Amino acid sequence: MSRKEIEISPEIQLQLYTLMVKTRATEDRIIALYRQGRIVGGAYTGRGIEGTTVAAGLALAAQDFLFPIHRDLGAHLAKGQTVLNILLQYLGRGNSLTRGKDSGIHVTDTKLNIVGNVSHLGHMIPVAVGAAIGKRMQGENVVALNFIGEGGSNIGDFHEGLNFAAVQKAPFVLIIENNQYAYSTPTHKGFACKYLSDRAAGYGIPGHHIDGTDALQVYSVVKNAVELARNGGGPSLIECLSFRMVGHSAHDDAFYVDKNRMKEYEKKDPIGRLERTLLDAGVLQAEQISAIRQQIDDEIEQATEIALNSPLPEPHWAAEGVYAESE
């Protein structure tokens, strides 16, 4: 399906680059804290898919709703979330957004219209569609954007949610983060089709298969889909092809991934790719790179110190917010 070209301003291009660098640096700090034993539970990172998560999040307006999943730190930051809040959350501190009741980026921030995911990936698709329709019923011009991995796109909620969105022409955009491995299962063992976005035809909605390592392309395609949804054109399905350059989580060394394929995709690293593009276009100057990275490192250092010195939750908080309070 044809789409108009989006003119991306130099300011947005620099913002994309800065947020992608910040996303990876923040996740590197999260992994370090995990290996030090300061973070318990799991640590899931999006190394290699920053071009998808940051660009998609940045394509949203302030009033739009973001429904991220566990590798979408870039979308959180693009929507306005702070590094401090992310680290407080991972460290389970009492002043985190969930007051220590959950970890990782399973977090909702109503001020930013971010609705956190549950561990059962795909189950948030009908919720996101419902939110989009609900906001439309309230007279608000809001688009809901949701992510799902290629593995999670095989569950029933994916099909039911997307079909309902199509029938209702919901202001909804669904992005499949095809990083080519559902945990340790390669895509060709889970799908017979060439492109997962081909499923869109069965629902009568636009489908796009794009290079998820090209942040500028992702931004343009998602921006088009968001505006289509906002103007009453209904939902879109966008498949962003990238590669998970790490294991499923911090405890997984990805021994099952072909090392030659890993080296191939390291050459397509979305951050390096965008950096080269912006340098060639004169949007980014070589001397800016170290300044940007230093500013990000300083922010992460300060956030880490504050988060580590923040209090743990009070034990009695565990029973709060579970049941409705009686008068």
C-alpha positions as CSV (number, residue, x, y, z in Angstrom):
1,M,0.0,0.0,0.0
2,S,1.4,3.4,-0.9
3,R,2.2,5.9,1.8
4,K,3.3,9.5,1.7
5,E,6.8,10.4,2.5
6,I,7.3,12.1,5.9
7,E,9.8,14.9,6.1
8,I,11.8,14.4,9.3
9,S,13.3,17.5,10.7
10,P,17.0,17.6,11.8
11,E,15.7,18.2,15.3
12,I,13.7,15.0,15.2
13,Q,16.6,13.1,13.7
14,L,19.0,14.2,16.5
15,Q,16.3,13.3,19.0
16,L,16.0,9.9,17.6
17,Y,19.8,9.4,17.8
18,T,20.1,10.7,21.3
19,L,17.2,8.6,22.6
20,M,18.6,5.5,20.9
21,V,22.0,6.0,22.5
22,K,20.3,6.7,25.9
23,T,18.3,3.5,25.6
24,R,21.3,1.3,25.1
25,A,23.3,3.0,27.8
26,T,20.5,2.7,30.3
27,E,20.1,-1.0,29.4
28,D,23.8,-1.5,29.8
29,R,23.5,-0.1,33.3
30,I,20.6,-2.3,34.1
31,I,22.6,-5.4,33.0
32,A,25.5,-4.2,35.2
33,L,23.2,-3.8,38.2
34,Y,21.6,-7.2,37.5
35,R,25.0,-8.9,37.5
36,Q,25.9,-7.2,40.7
37,G,22.9,-8.8,42.3
38,R,21.2,-5.5,42.9
39,I,18.3,-6.3,40.5
40,V,16.4,-9.5,41.1
41,G,14.1,-11.3,38.7
42,G,14.6,-10.9,35.0
43,A,16.3,-8.2,32.9
44,Y,15.2,-8.1,29.3
45,T,16.9,-5.7,26.9
46,G,16.2,-4.5,23.3
47,R,19.8,-4.3,22.0
48,G,19.4,-4.2,18.3
49,I,15.8,-3.0,18.2
50,E,16.3,0.5,19.4
51,G,15.6,1.8,15.8
52,T,12.1,0.3,16.1
53,T,11.2,1.2,19.7
54,V,12.5,4.7,19.9
55,A,11.2,5.7,16.4
56,A,7.7,4.3,17.1
57,G,7.4,6.0,20.5
58,L,8.6,9.3,19.1
59,A,5.9,9.1,16.3
60,L,3.2,9.5,18.9
61,A,1.6,12.7,20.2
62,A,1.4,13.5,23.9
63,Q,-2.3,12.5,24.1
64,D,-1.7,9.1,22.4
65,F,-1.5,5.9,24.4
66,L,1.6,3.6,24.4
67,F,1.2,-0.1,25.2
68,P,4.8,-1.3,25.3
69,I,6.2,-4.8,26.1
70,H,9.3,-6.0,27.9
71,R,12.0,-4.9,25.4
72,D,10.5,-1.4,24.7
73,L,12.6,0.8,27.0
74,G,13.2,3.0,24.0
75,A,9.5,3.7,23.5
76,H,9.2,4.5,27.3
77,L,12.0,7.1,27.0
78,A,10.6,8.5,23.7
79,K,7.3,9.0,25.4
80,G,8.9,11.1,28.1
81,Q,9.8,8.6,30.8
82,T,12.9,9.3,32.9
83,V,15.9,7.2,33.4
84,L,15.5,7.6,37.2
85,N,12.0,6.2,37.1
86,I,13.2,3.2,35.1
87,L,16.0,2.5,37.5
88,L,13.8,2.9,40.6
89,Q,11.4,0.4,39.0
90,Y,14.1,-2.2,38.2
91,L,15.5,-1.8,41.7
92,G,12.1,-2.3,43.3
93,R,12.3,0.9,45.3
94,G,9.4,2.2,47.4
95,N,9.3,5.5,45.4
96,S,9.1,3.7,42.1
97,L,6.0,4.0,39.9
98,T,4.7,0.7,41.2
99,R,6.0,1.3,44.8
100,G,8.1,-1.8,44.6
101,K,5.3,-4.1,43.6
102,D,6.7,-5.0,40.2
103,S,10.0,-4.9,38.4
104,G,11.4,-4.2,35.0
105,I,9.3,-2.0,32.7
106,H,6.0,-3.6,33.7
107,V,4.9,-0.2,34.7
108,T,2.1,2.2,34.0
109,D,2.5,6.0,34.0
110,T,-0.9,7.7,33.6
111,K,0.7,11.1,33.3
112,L,2.5,10.0,30.1
113,N,-0.3,7.7,28.9
114,I,1.9,4.7,29.1
115,V,0.1,1.4,30.0
116,G,2.4,-1.3,31.2
117,N,2.4,-4.8,30.0
118,V,1.7,-8.1,31.7
119,S,4.1,-11.1,31.3
120,H,1.6,-12.9,29.0
121,L,2.6,-11.2,25.9
122,G,-0.2,-10.5,23.4
123,H,-2.9,-10.2,26.1
124,M,-2.6,-6.5,26.1
125,I,-3.6,-6.2,22.4
126,P,-7.4,-6.4,23.1
127,V,-6.8,-4.0,26.1
128,A,-5.1,-1.5,23.8
129,V,-7.8,-1.8,21.2
130,G,-10.4,-1.2,23.9
131,A,-8.6,1.9,25.1
132,A,-8.5,3.3,21.6
133,I,-12.2,2.7,21.1
134,G,-13.0,4.0,24.6
135,K,-11.2,7.2,24.0
136,R,-13.0,7.7,20.7
137,M,-16.3,7.2,22.5
138,Q,-15.3,9.9,24.9
139,G,-14.7,12.3,22.0
140,E,-10.9,12.3,22.3
141,N,-8.6,12.1,19.3
142,V,-6.3,9.5,20.7
143,V,-4.3,6.7,18.9
144,A,-3.2,3.6,20.8
145,L,0.1,2.0,19.8
146,N,0.9,-1.5,20.9
147,F,4.0,-3.8,20.4
148,I,4.2,-7.6,20.1
149,G,7.0,-9.9,19.3
150,E,6.8,-12.3,16.4
151,G,6.4,-15.3,18.7
152,G,3.5,-13.6,20.6
153,S,1.8,-12.8,17.3
154,N,0.7,-16.5,17.2
155,I,-1.6,-16.4,20.2
156,G,-5.4,-15.9,20.0
157,D,-5.4,-12.5,21.5
158,F,-3.4,-11.2,18.5
159,H,-6.0,-12.3,16.0
160,E,-9.1,-11.5,18.1
161,G,-7.8,-8.1,19.0
162,L,-6.7,-7.1,15.5
163,N,-9.9,-8.4,13.9
164,F,-12.0,-6.4,16.4
165,A,-9.9,-3.3,15.7
166,A,-10.3,-3.7,12.0
167,V,-14.1,-4.2,12.2
168,Q,-14.5,-1.2,14.5
169,K,-11.9,0.9,12.5
170,A,-10.2,1.6,15.8
171,P,-7.5,4.3,16.0
172,F,-4.9,1.6,16.7
173,V,-1.4,0.7,15.4
174,L,0.2,-2.7,16.1
175,I,3.9,-3.2,15.6
176,I,5.4,-6.7,15.4
177,E,9.0,-6.6,16.6
178,N,10.3,-9.4,14.5
179,N,13.7,-10.0,16.0
180,Q,13.8,-13.5,14.5
181,Y,13.9,-15.5,17.7
182,A,11.0,-16.3,20.0
183,Y,13.2,-17.0,22.9
184,S,15.3,-19.7,21.2
185,T,12.9,-20.6,18.4
186,P,13.9,-19.1,15.0
187,T,11.1,-17.5,13.0
188,H,11.1,-20.1,10.2
189,K,10.1,-22.8,12.7
190,G,7.1,-20.8,13.8
191,F,5.7,-19.4,10.6
192,A,5.2,-20.6,7.0
193,C,4.5,-17.2,5.6
194,K,7.3,-15.0,4.2
195,Y,6.1,-11.8,5.9
196,L,4.1,-11.7,9.1
197,S,2.6,-8.4,8.0
198,D,0.8,-10.3,5.2
199,R,-1.7,-11.2,7.8
200,A,-3.1,-7.7,7.6
201,A,-4.8,-8.5,4.3
202,G,-7.0,-11.1,6.1
203,Y,-8.3,-8.3,8.3
204,G,-8.7,-5.8,5.5
205,I,-6.2,-3.3,7.0
206,P,-2.8,-1.9,5.7
207,G,0.2,-4.1,6.4
208,H,3.8,-2.9,6.1
209,H,7.1,-5.0,6.2
210,I,10.0,-2.6,6.9
211,D,13.6,-2.6,8.1
212,G,13.5,-2.2,11.8
213,T,17.1,-1.2,12.0
214,D,16.4,1.9,9.9
215,A,15.1,4.4,12.5
216,L,14.2,7.0,9.9
217,Q,12.1,4.5,7.9
218,V,10.4,3.3,11.1
219,Y,9.5,6.8,12.2
220,S,8.1,7.6,8.7
221,V,5.9,4.5,8.4
222,V,4.6,4.6,12.0
223,K,3.9,8.4,11.7
224,N,1.8,7.7,8.6
225,A,0.0,4.9,10.3
226,V,-0.7,7.0,13.4
227,E,-2.1,9.8,11.4
228,L,-4.2,7.4,9.3
229,A,-5.7,6.0,12.5
230,R,-6.2,9.5,14.0
231,N,-8.1,10.6,10.9
232,G,-10.5,7.7,10.9
233,G,-8.7,5.4,8.6
234,G,-8.6,2.5,11.1
235,P,-5.7,0.3,12.3
236,S,-2.5,-0.7,10.7
237,L,-0.1,-3.7,11.2
238,I,3.6,-2.9,10.9
239,E,6.3,-5.6,10.9
240,C,9.7,-4.3,11.8
241,L,12.5,-6.8,10.9
242,S,15.5,-6.5,13.2
243,F,17.7,-8.9,15.2
244,R,18.0,-9.5,18.9
245,M,21.7,-9.0,19.5
246,V,21.6,-10.6,22.9
247,G,20.0,-13.6,24.5
248,H,16.3,-13.7,25.5
249,S,17.3,-12.2,28.9
250,A,20.4,-11.3,30.9
251,H,20.8,-15.0,32.1
252,D,20.7,-16.3,28.5
253,D,24.0,-16.4,26.5
254,A,22.2,-17.0,23.1
255,F,24.2,-20.1,22.4
256,Y,21.5,-21.2,20.0
257,V,22.1,-18.3,17.6
258,D,24.3,-18.8,14.6
259,K,27.4,-16.7,15.3
260,N,27.8,-15.7,11.7
261,R,24.3,-14.3,11.6
262,M,25.0,-12.4,14.8
263,K,28.1,-10.8,13.2
264,E,26.0,-9.9,10.1
265,Y,23.5,-8.1,12.2
266,E,26.1,-6.4,14.3
267,K,27.0,-4.6,11.1
268,K,23.4,-3.4,10.9
269,D,23.4,-2.0,14.4
270,P,20.6,0.6,14.3
271,I,22.6,3.1,16.4
272,G,25.7,2.9,14.2
273,R,23.6,3.0,11.1
274,L,21.7,6.2,12.1
275,E,25.0,7.8,13.3
276,R,26.6,7.2,9.9
277,T,23.5,8.5,8.1
278,L,23.3,11.7,10.2
279,L,27.1,12.3,9.8
280,D,26.9,12.0,6.0
281,A,23.9,14.3,5.9
282,G,25.6,16.9,8.1
283,V,22.8,16.7,10.7
284,L,25.3,15.3,13.3
285,Q,28.8,16.6,13.8
286,A,31.6,14.3,14.9
287,E,32.3,16.5,17.9
288,Q,28.7,16.2,19.1
289,I,28.9,12.5,19.5
290,S,31.1,12.5,22.6
291,A,29.2,15.4,24.1
292,I,25.9,13.5,23.7
293,R,27.3,10.4,25.2
294,Q,28.9,12.2,28.1
295,Q,25.6,14.0,28.9
296,I,23.8,10.7,28.9
297,D,26.4,9.0,31.0
298,D,26.2,11.8,33.6
299,E,22.4,11.5,33.7
300,I,22.6,7.7,34.2
301,E,25.2,8.0,36.9
302,Q,23.1,10.5,38.8
303,A,19.9,8.4,38.4
304,T,21.8,5.3,39.6
305,E,23.0,7.0,42.7
306,I,19.6,8.4,43.6
307,A,17.9,5.0,42.9
308,L,20.3,3.0,44.9
309,N,19.9,5.3,47.9
310,S,16.1,5.3,47.7
311,P,14.2,3.3,50.3
312,L,12.7,-0.1,49.8
313,P,8.9,-0.5,50.1
314,E,7.2,-0.8,53.4
315,P,6.0,-4.4,54.1
316,H,2.4,-3.3,54.7
317,W,2.2,-1.8,51.2
318,A,1.9,-5.3,49.8
319,A,-1.8,-5.4,50.9
320,E,-2.6,-1.9,49.5
321,G,-4.3,-1.4,46.2
322,V,-5.3,-5.1,46.0
323,Y,-8.9,-4.8,47.1
324,A,-11.4,-2.0,47.0
325,E,-11.4,0.0,50.2
326,S,-14.7,-0.1,52.1
327,E,-16.3,3.0,53.6
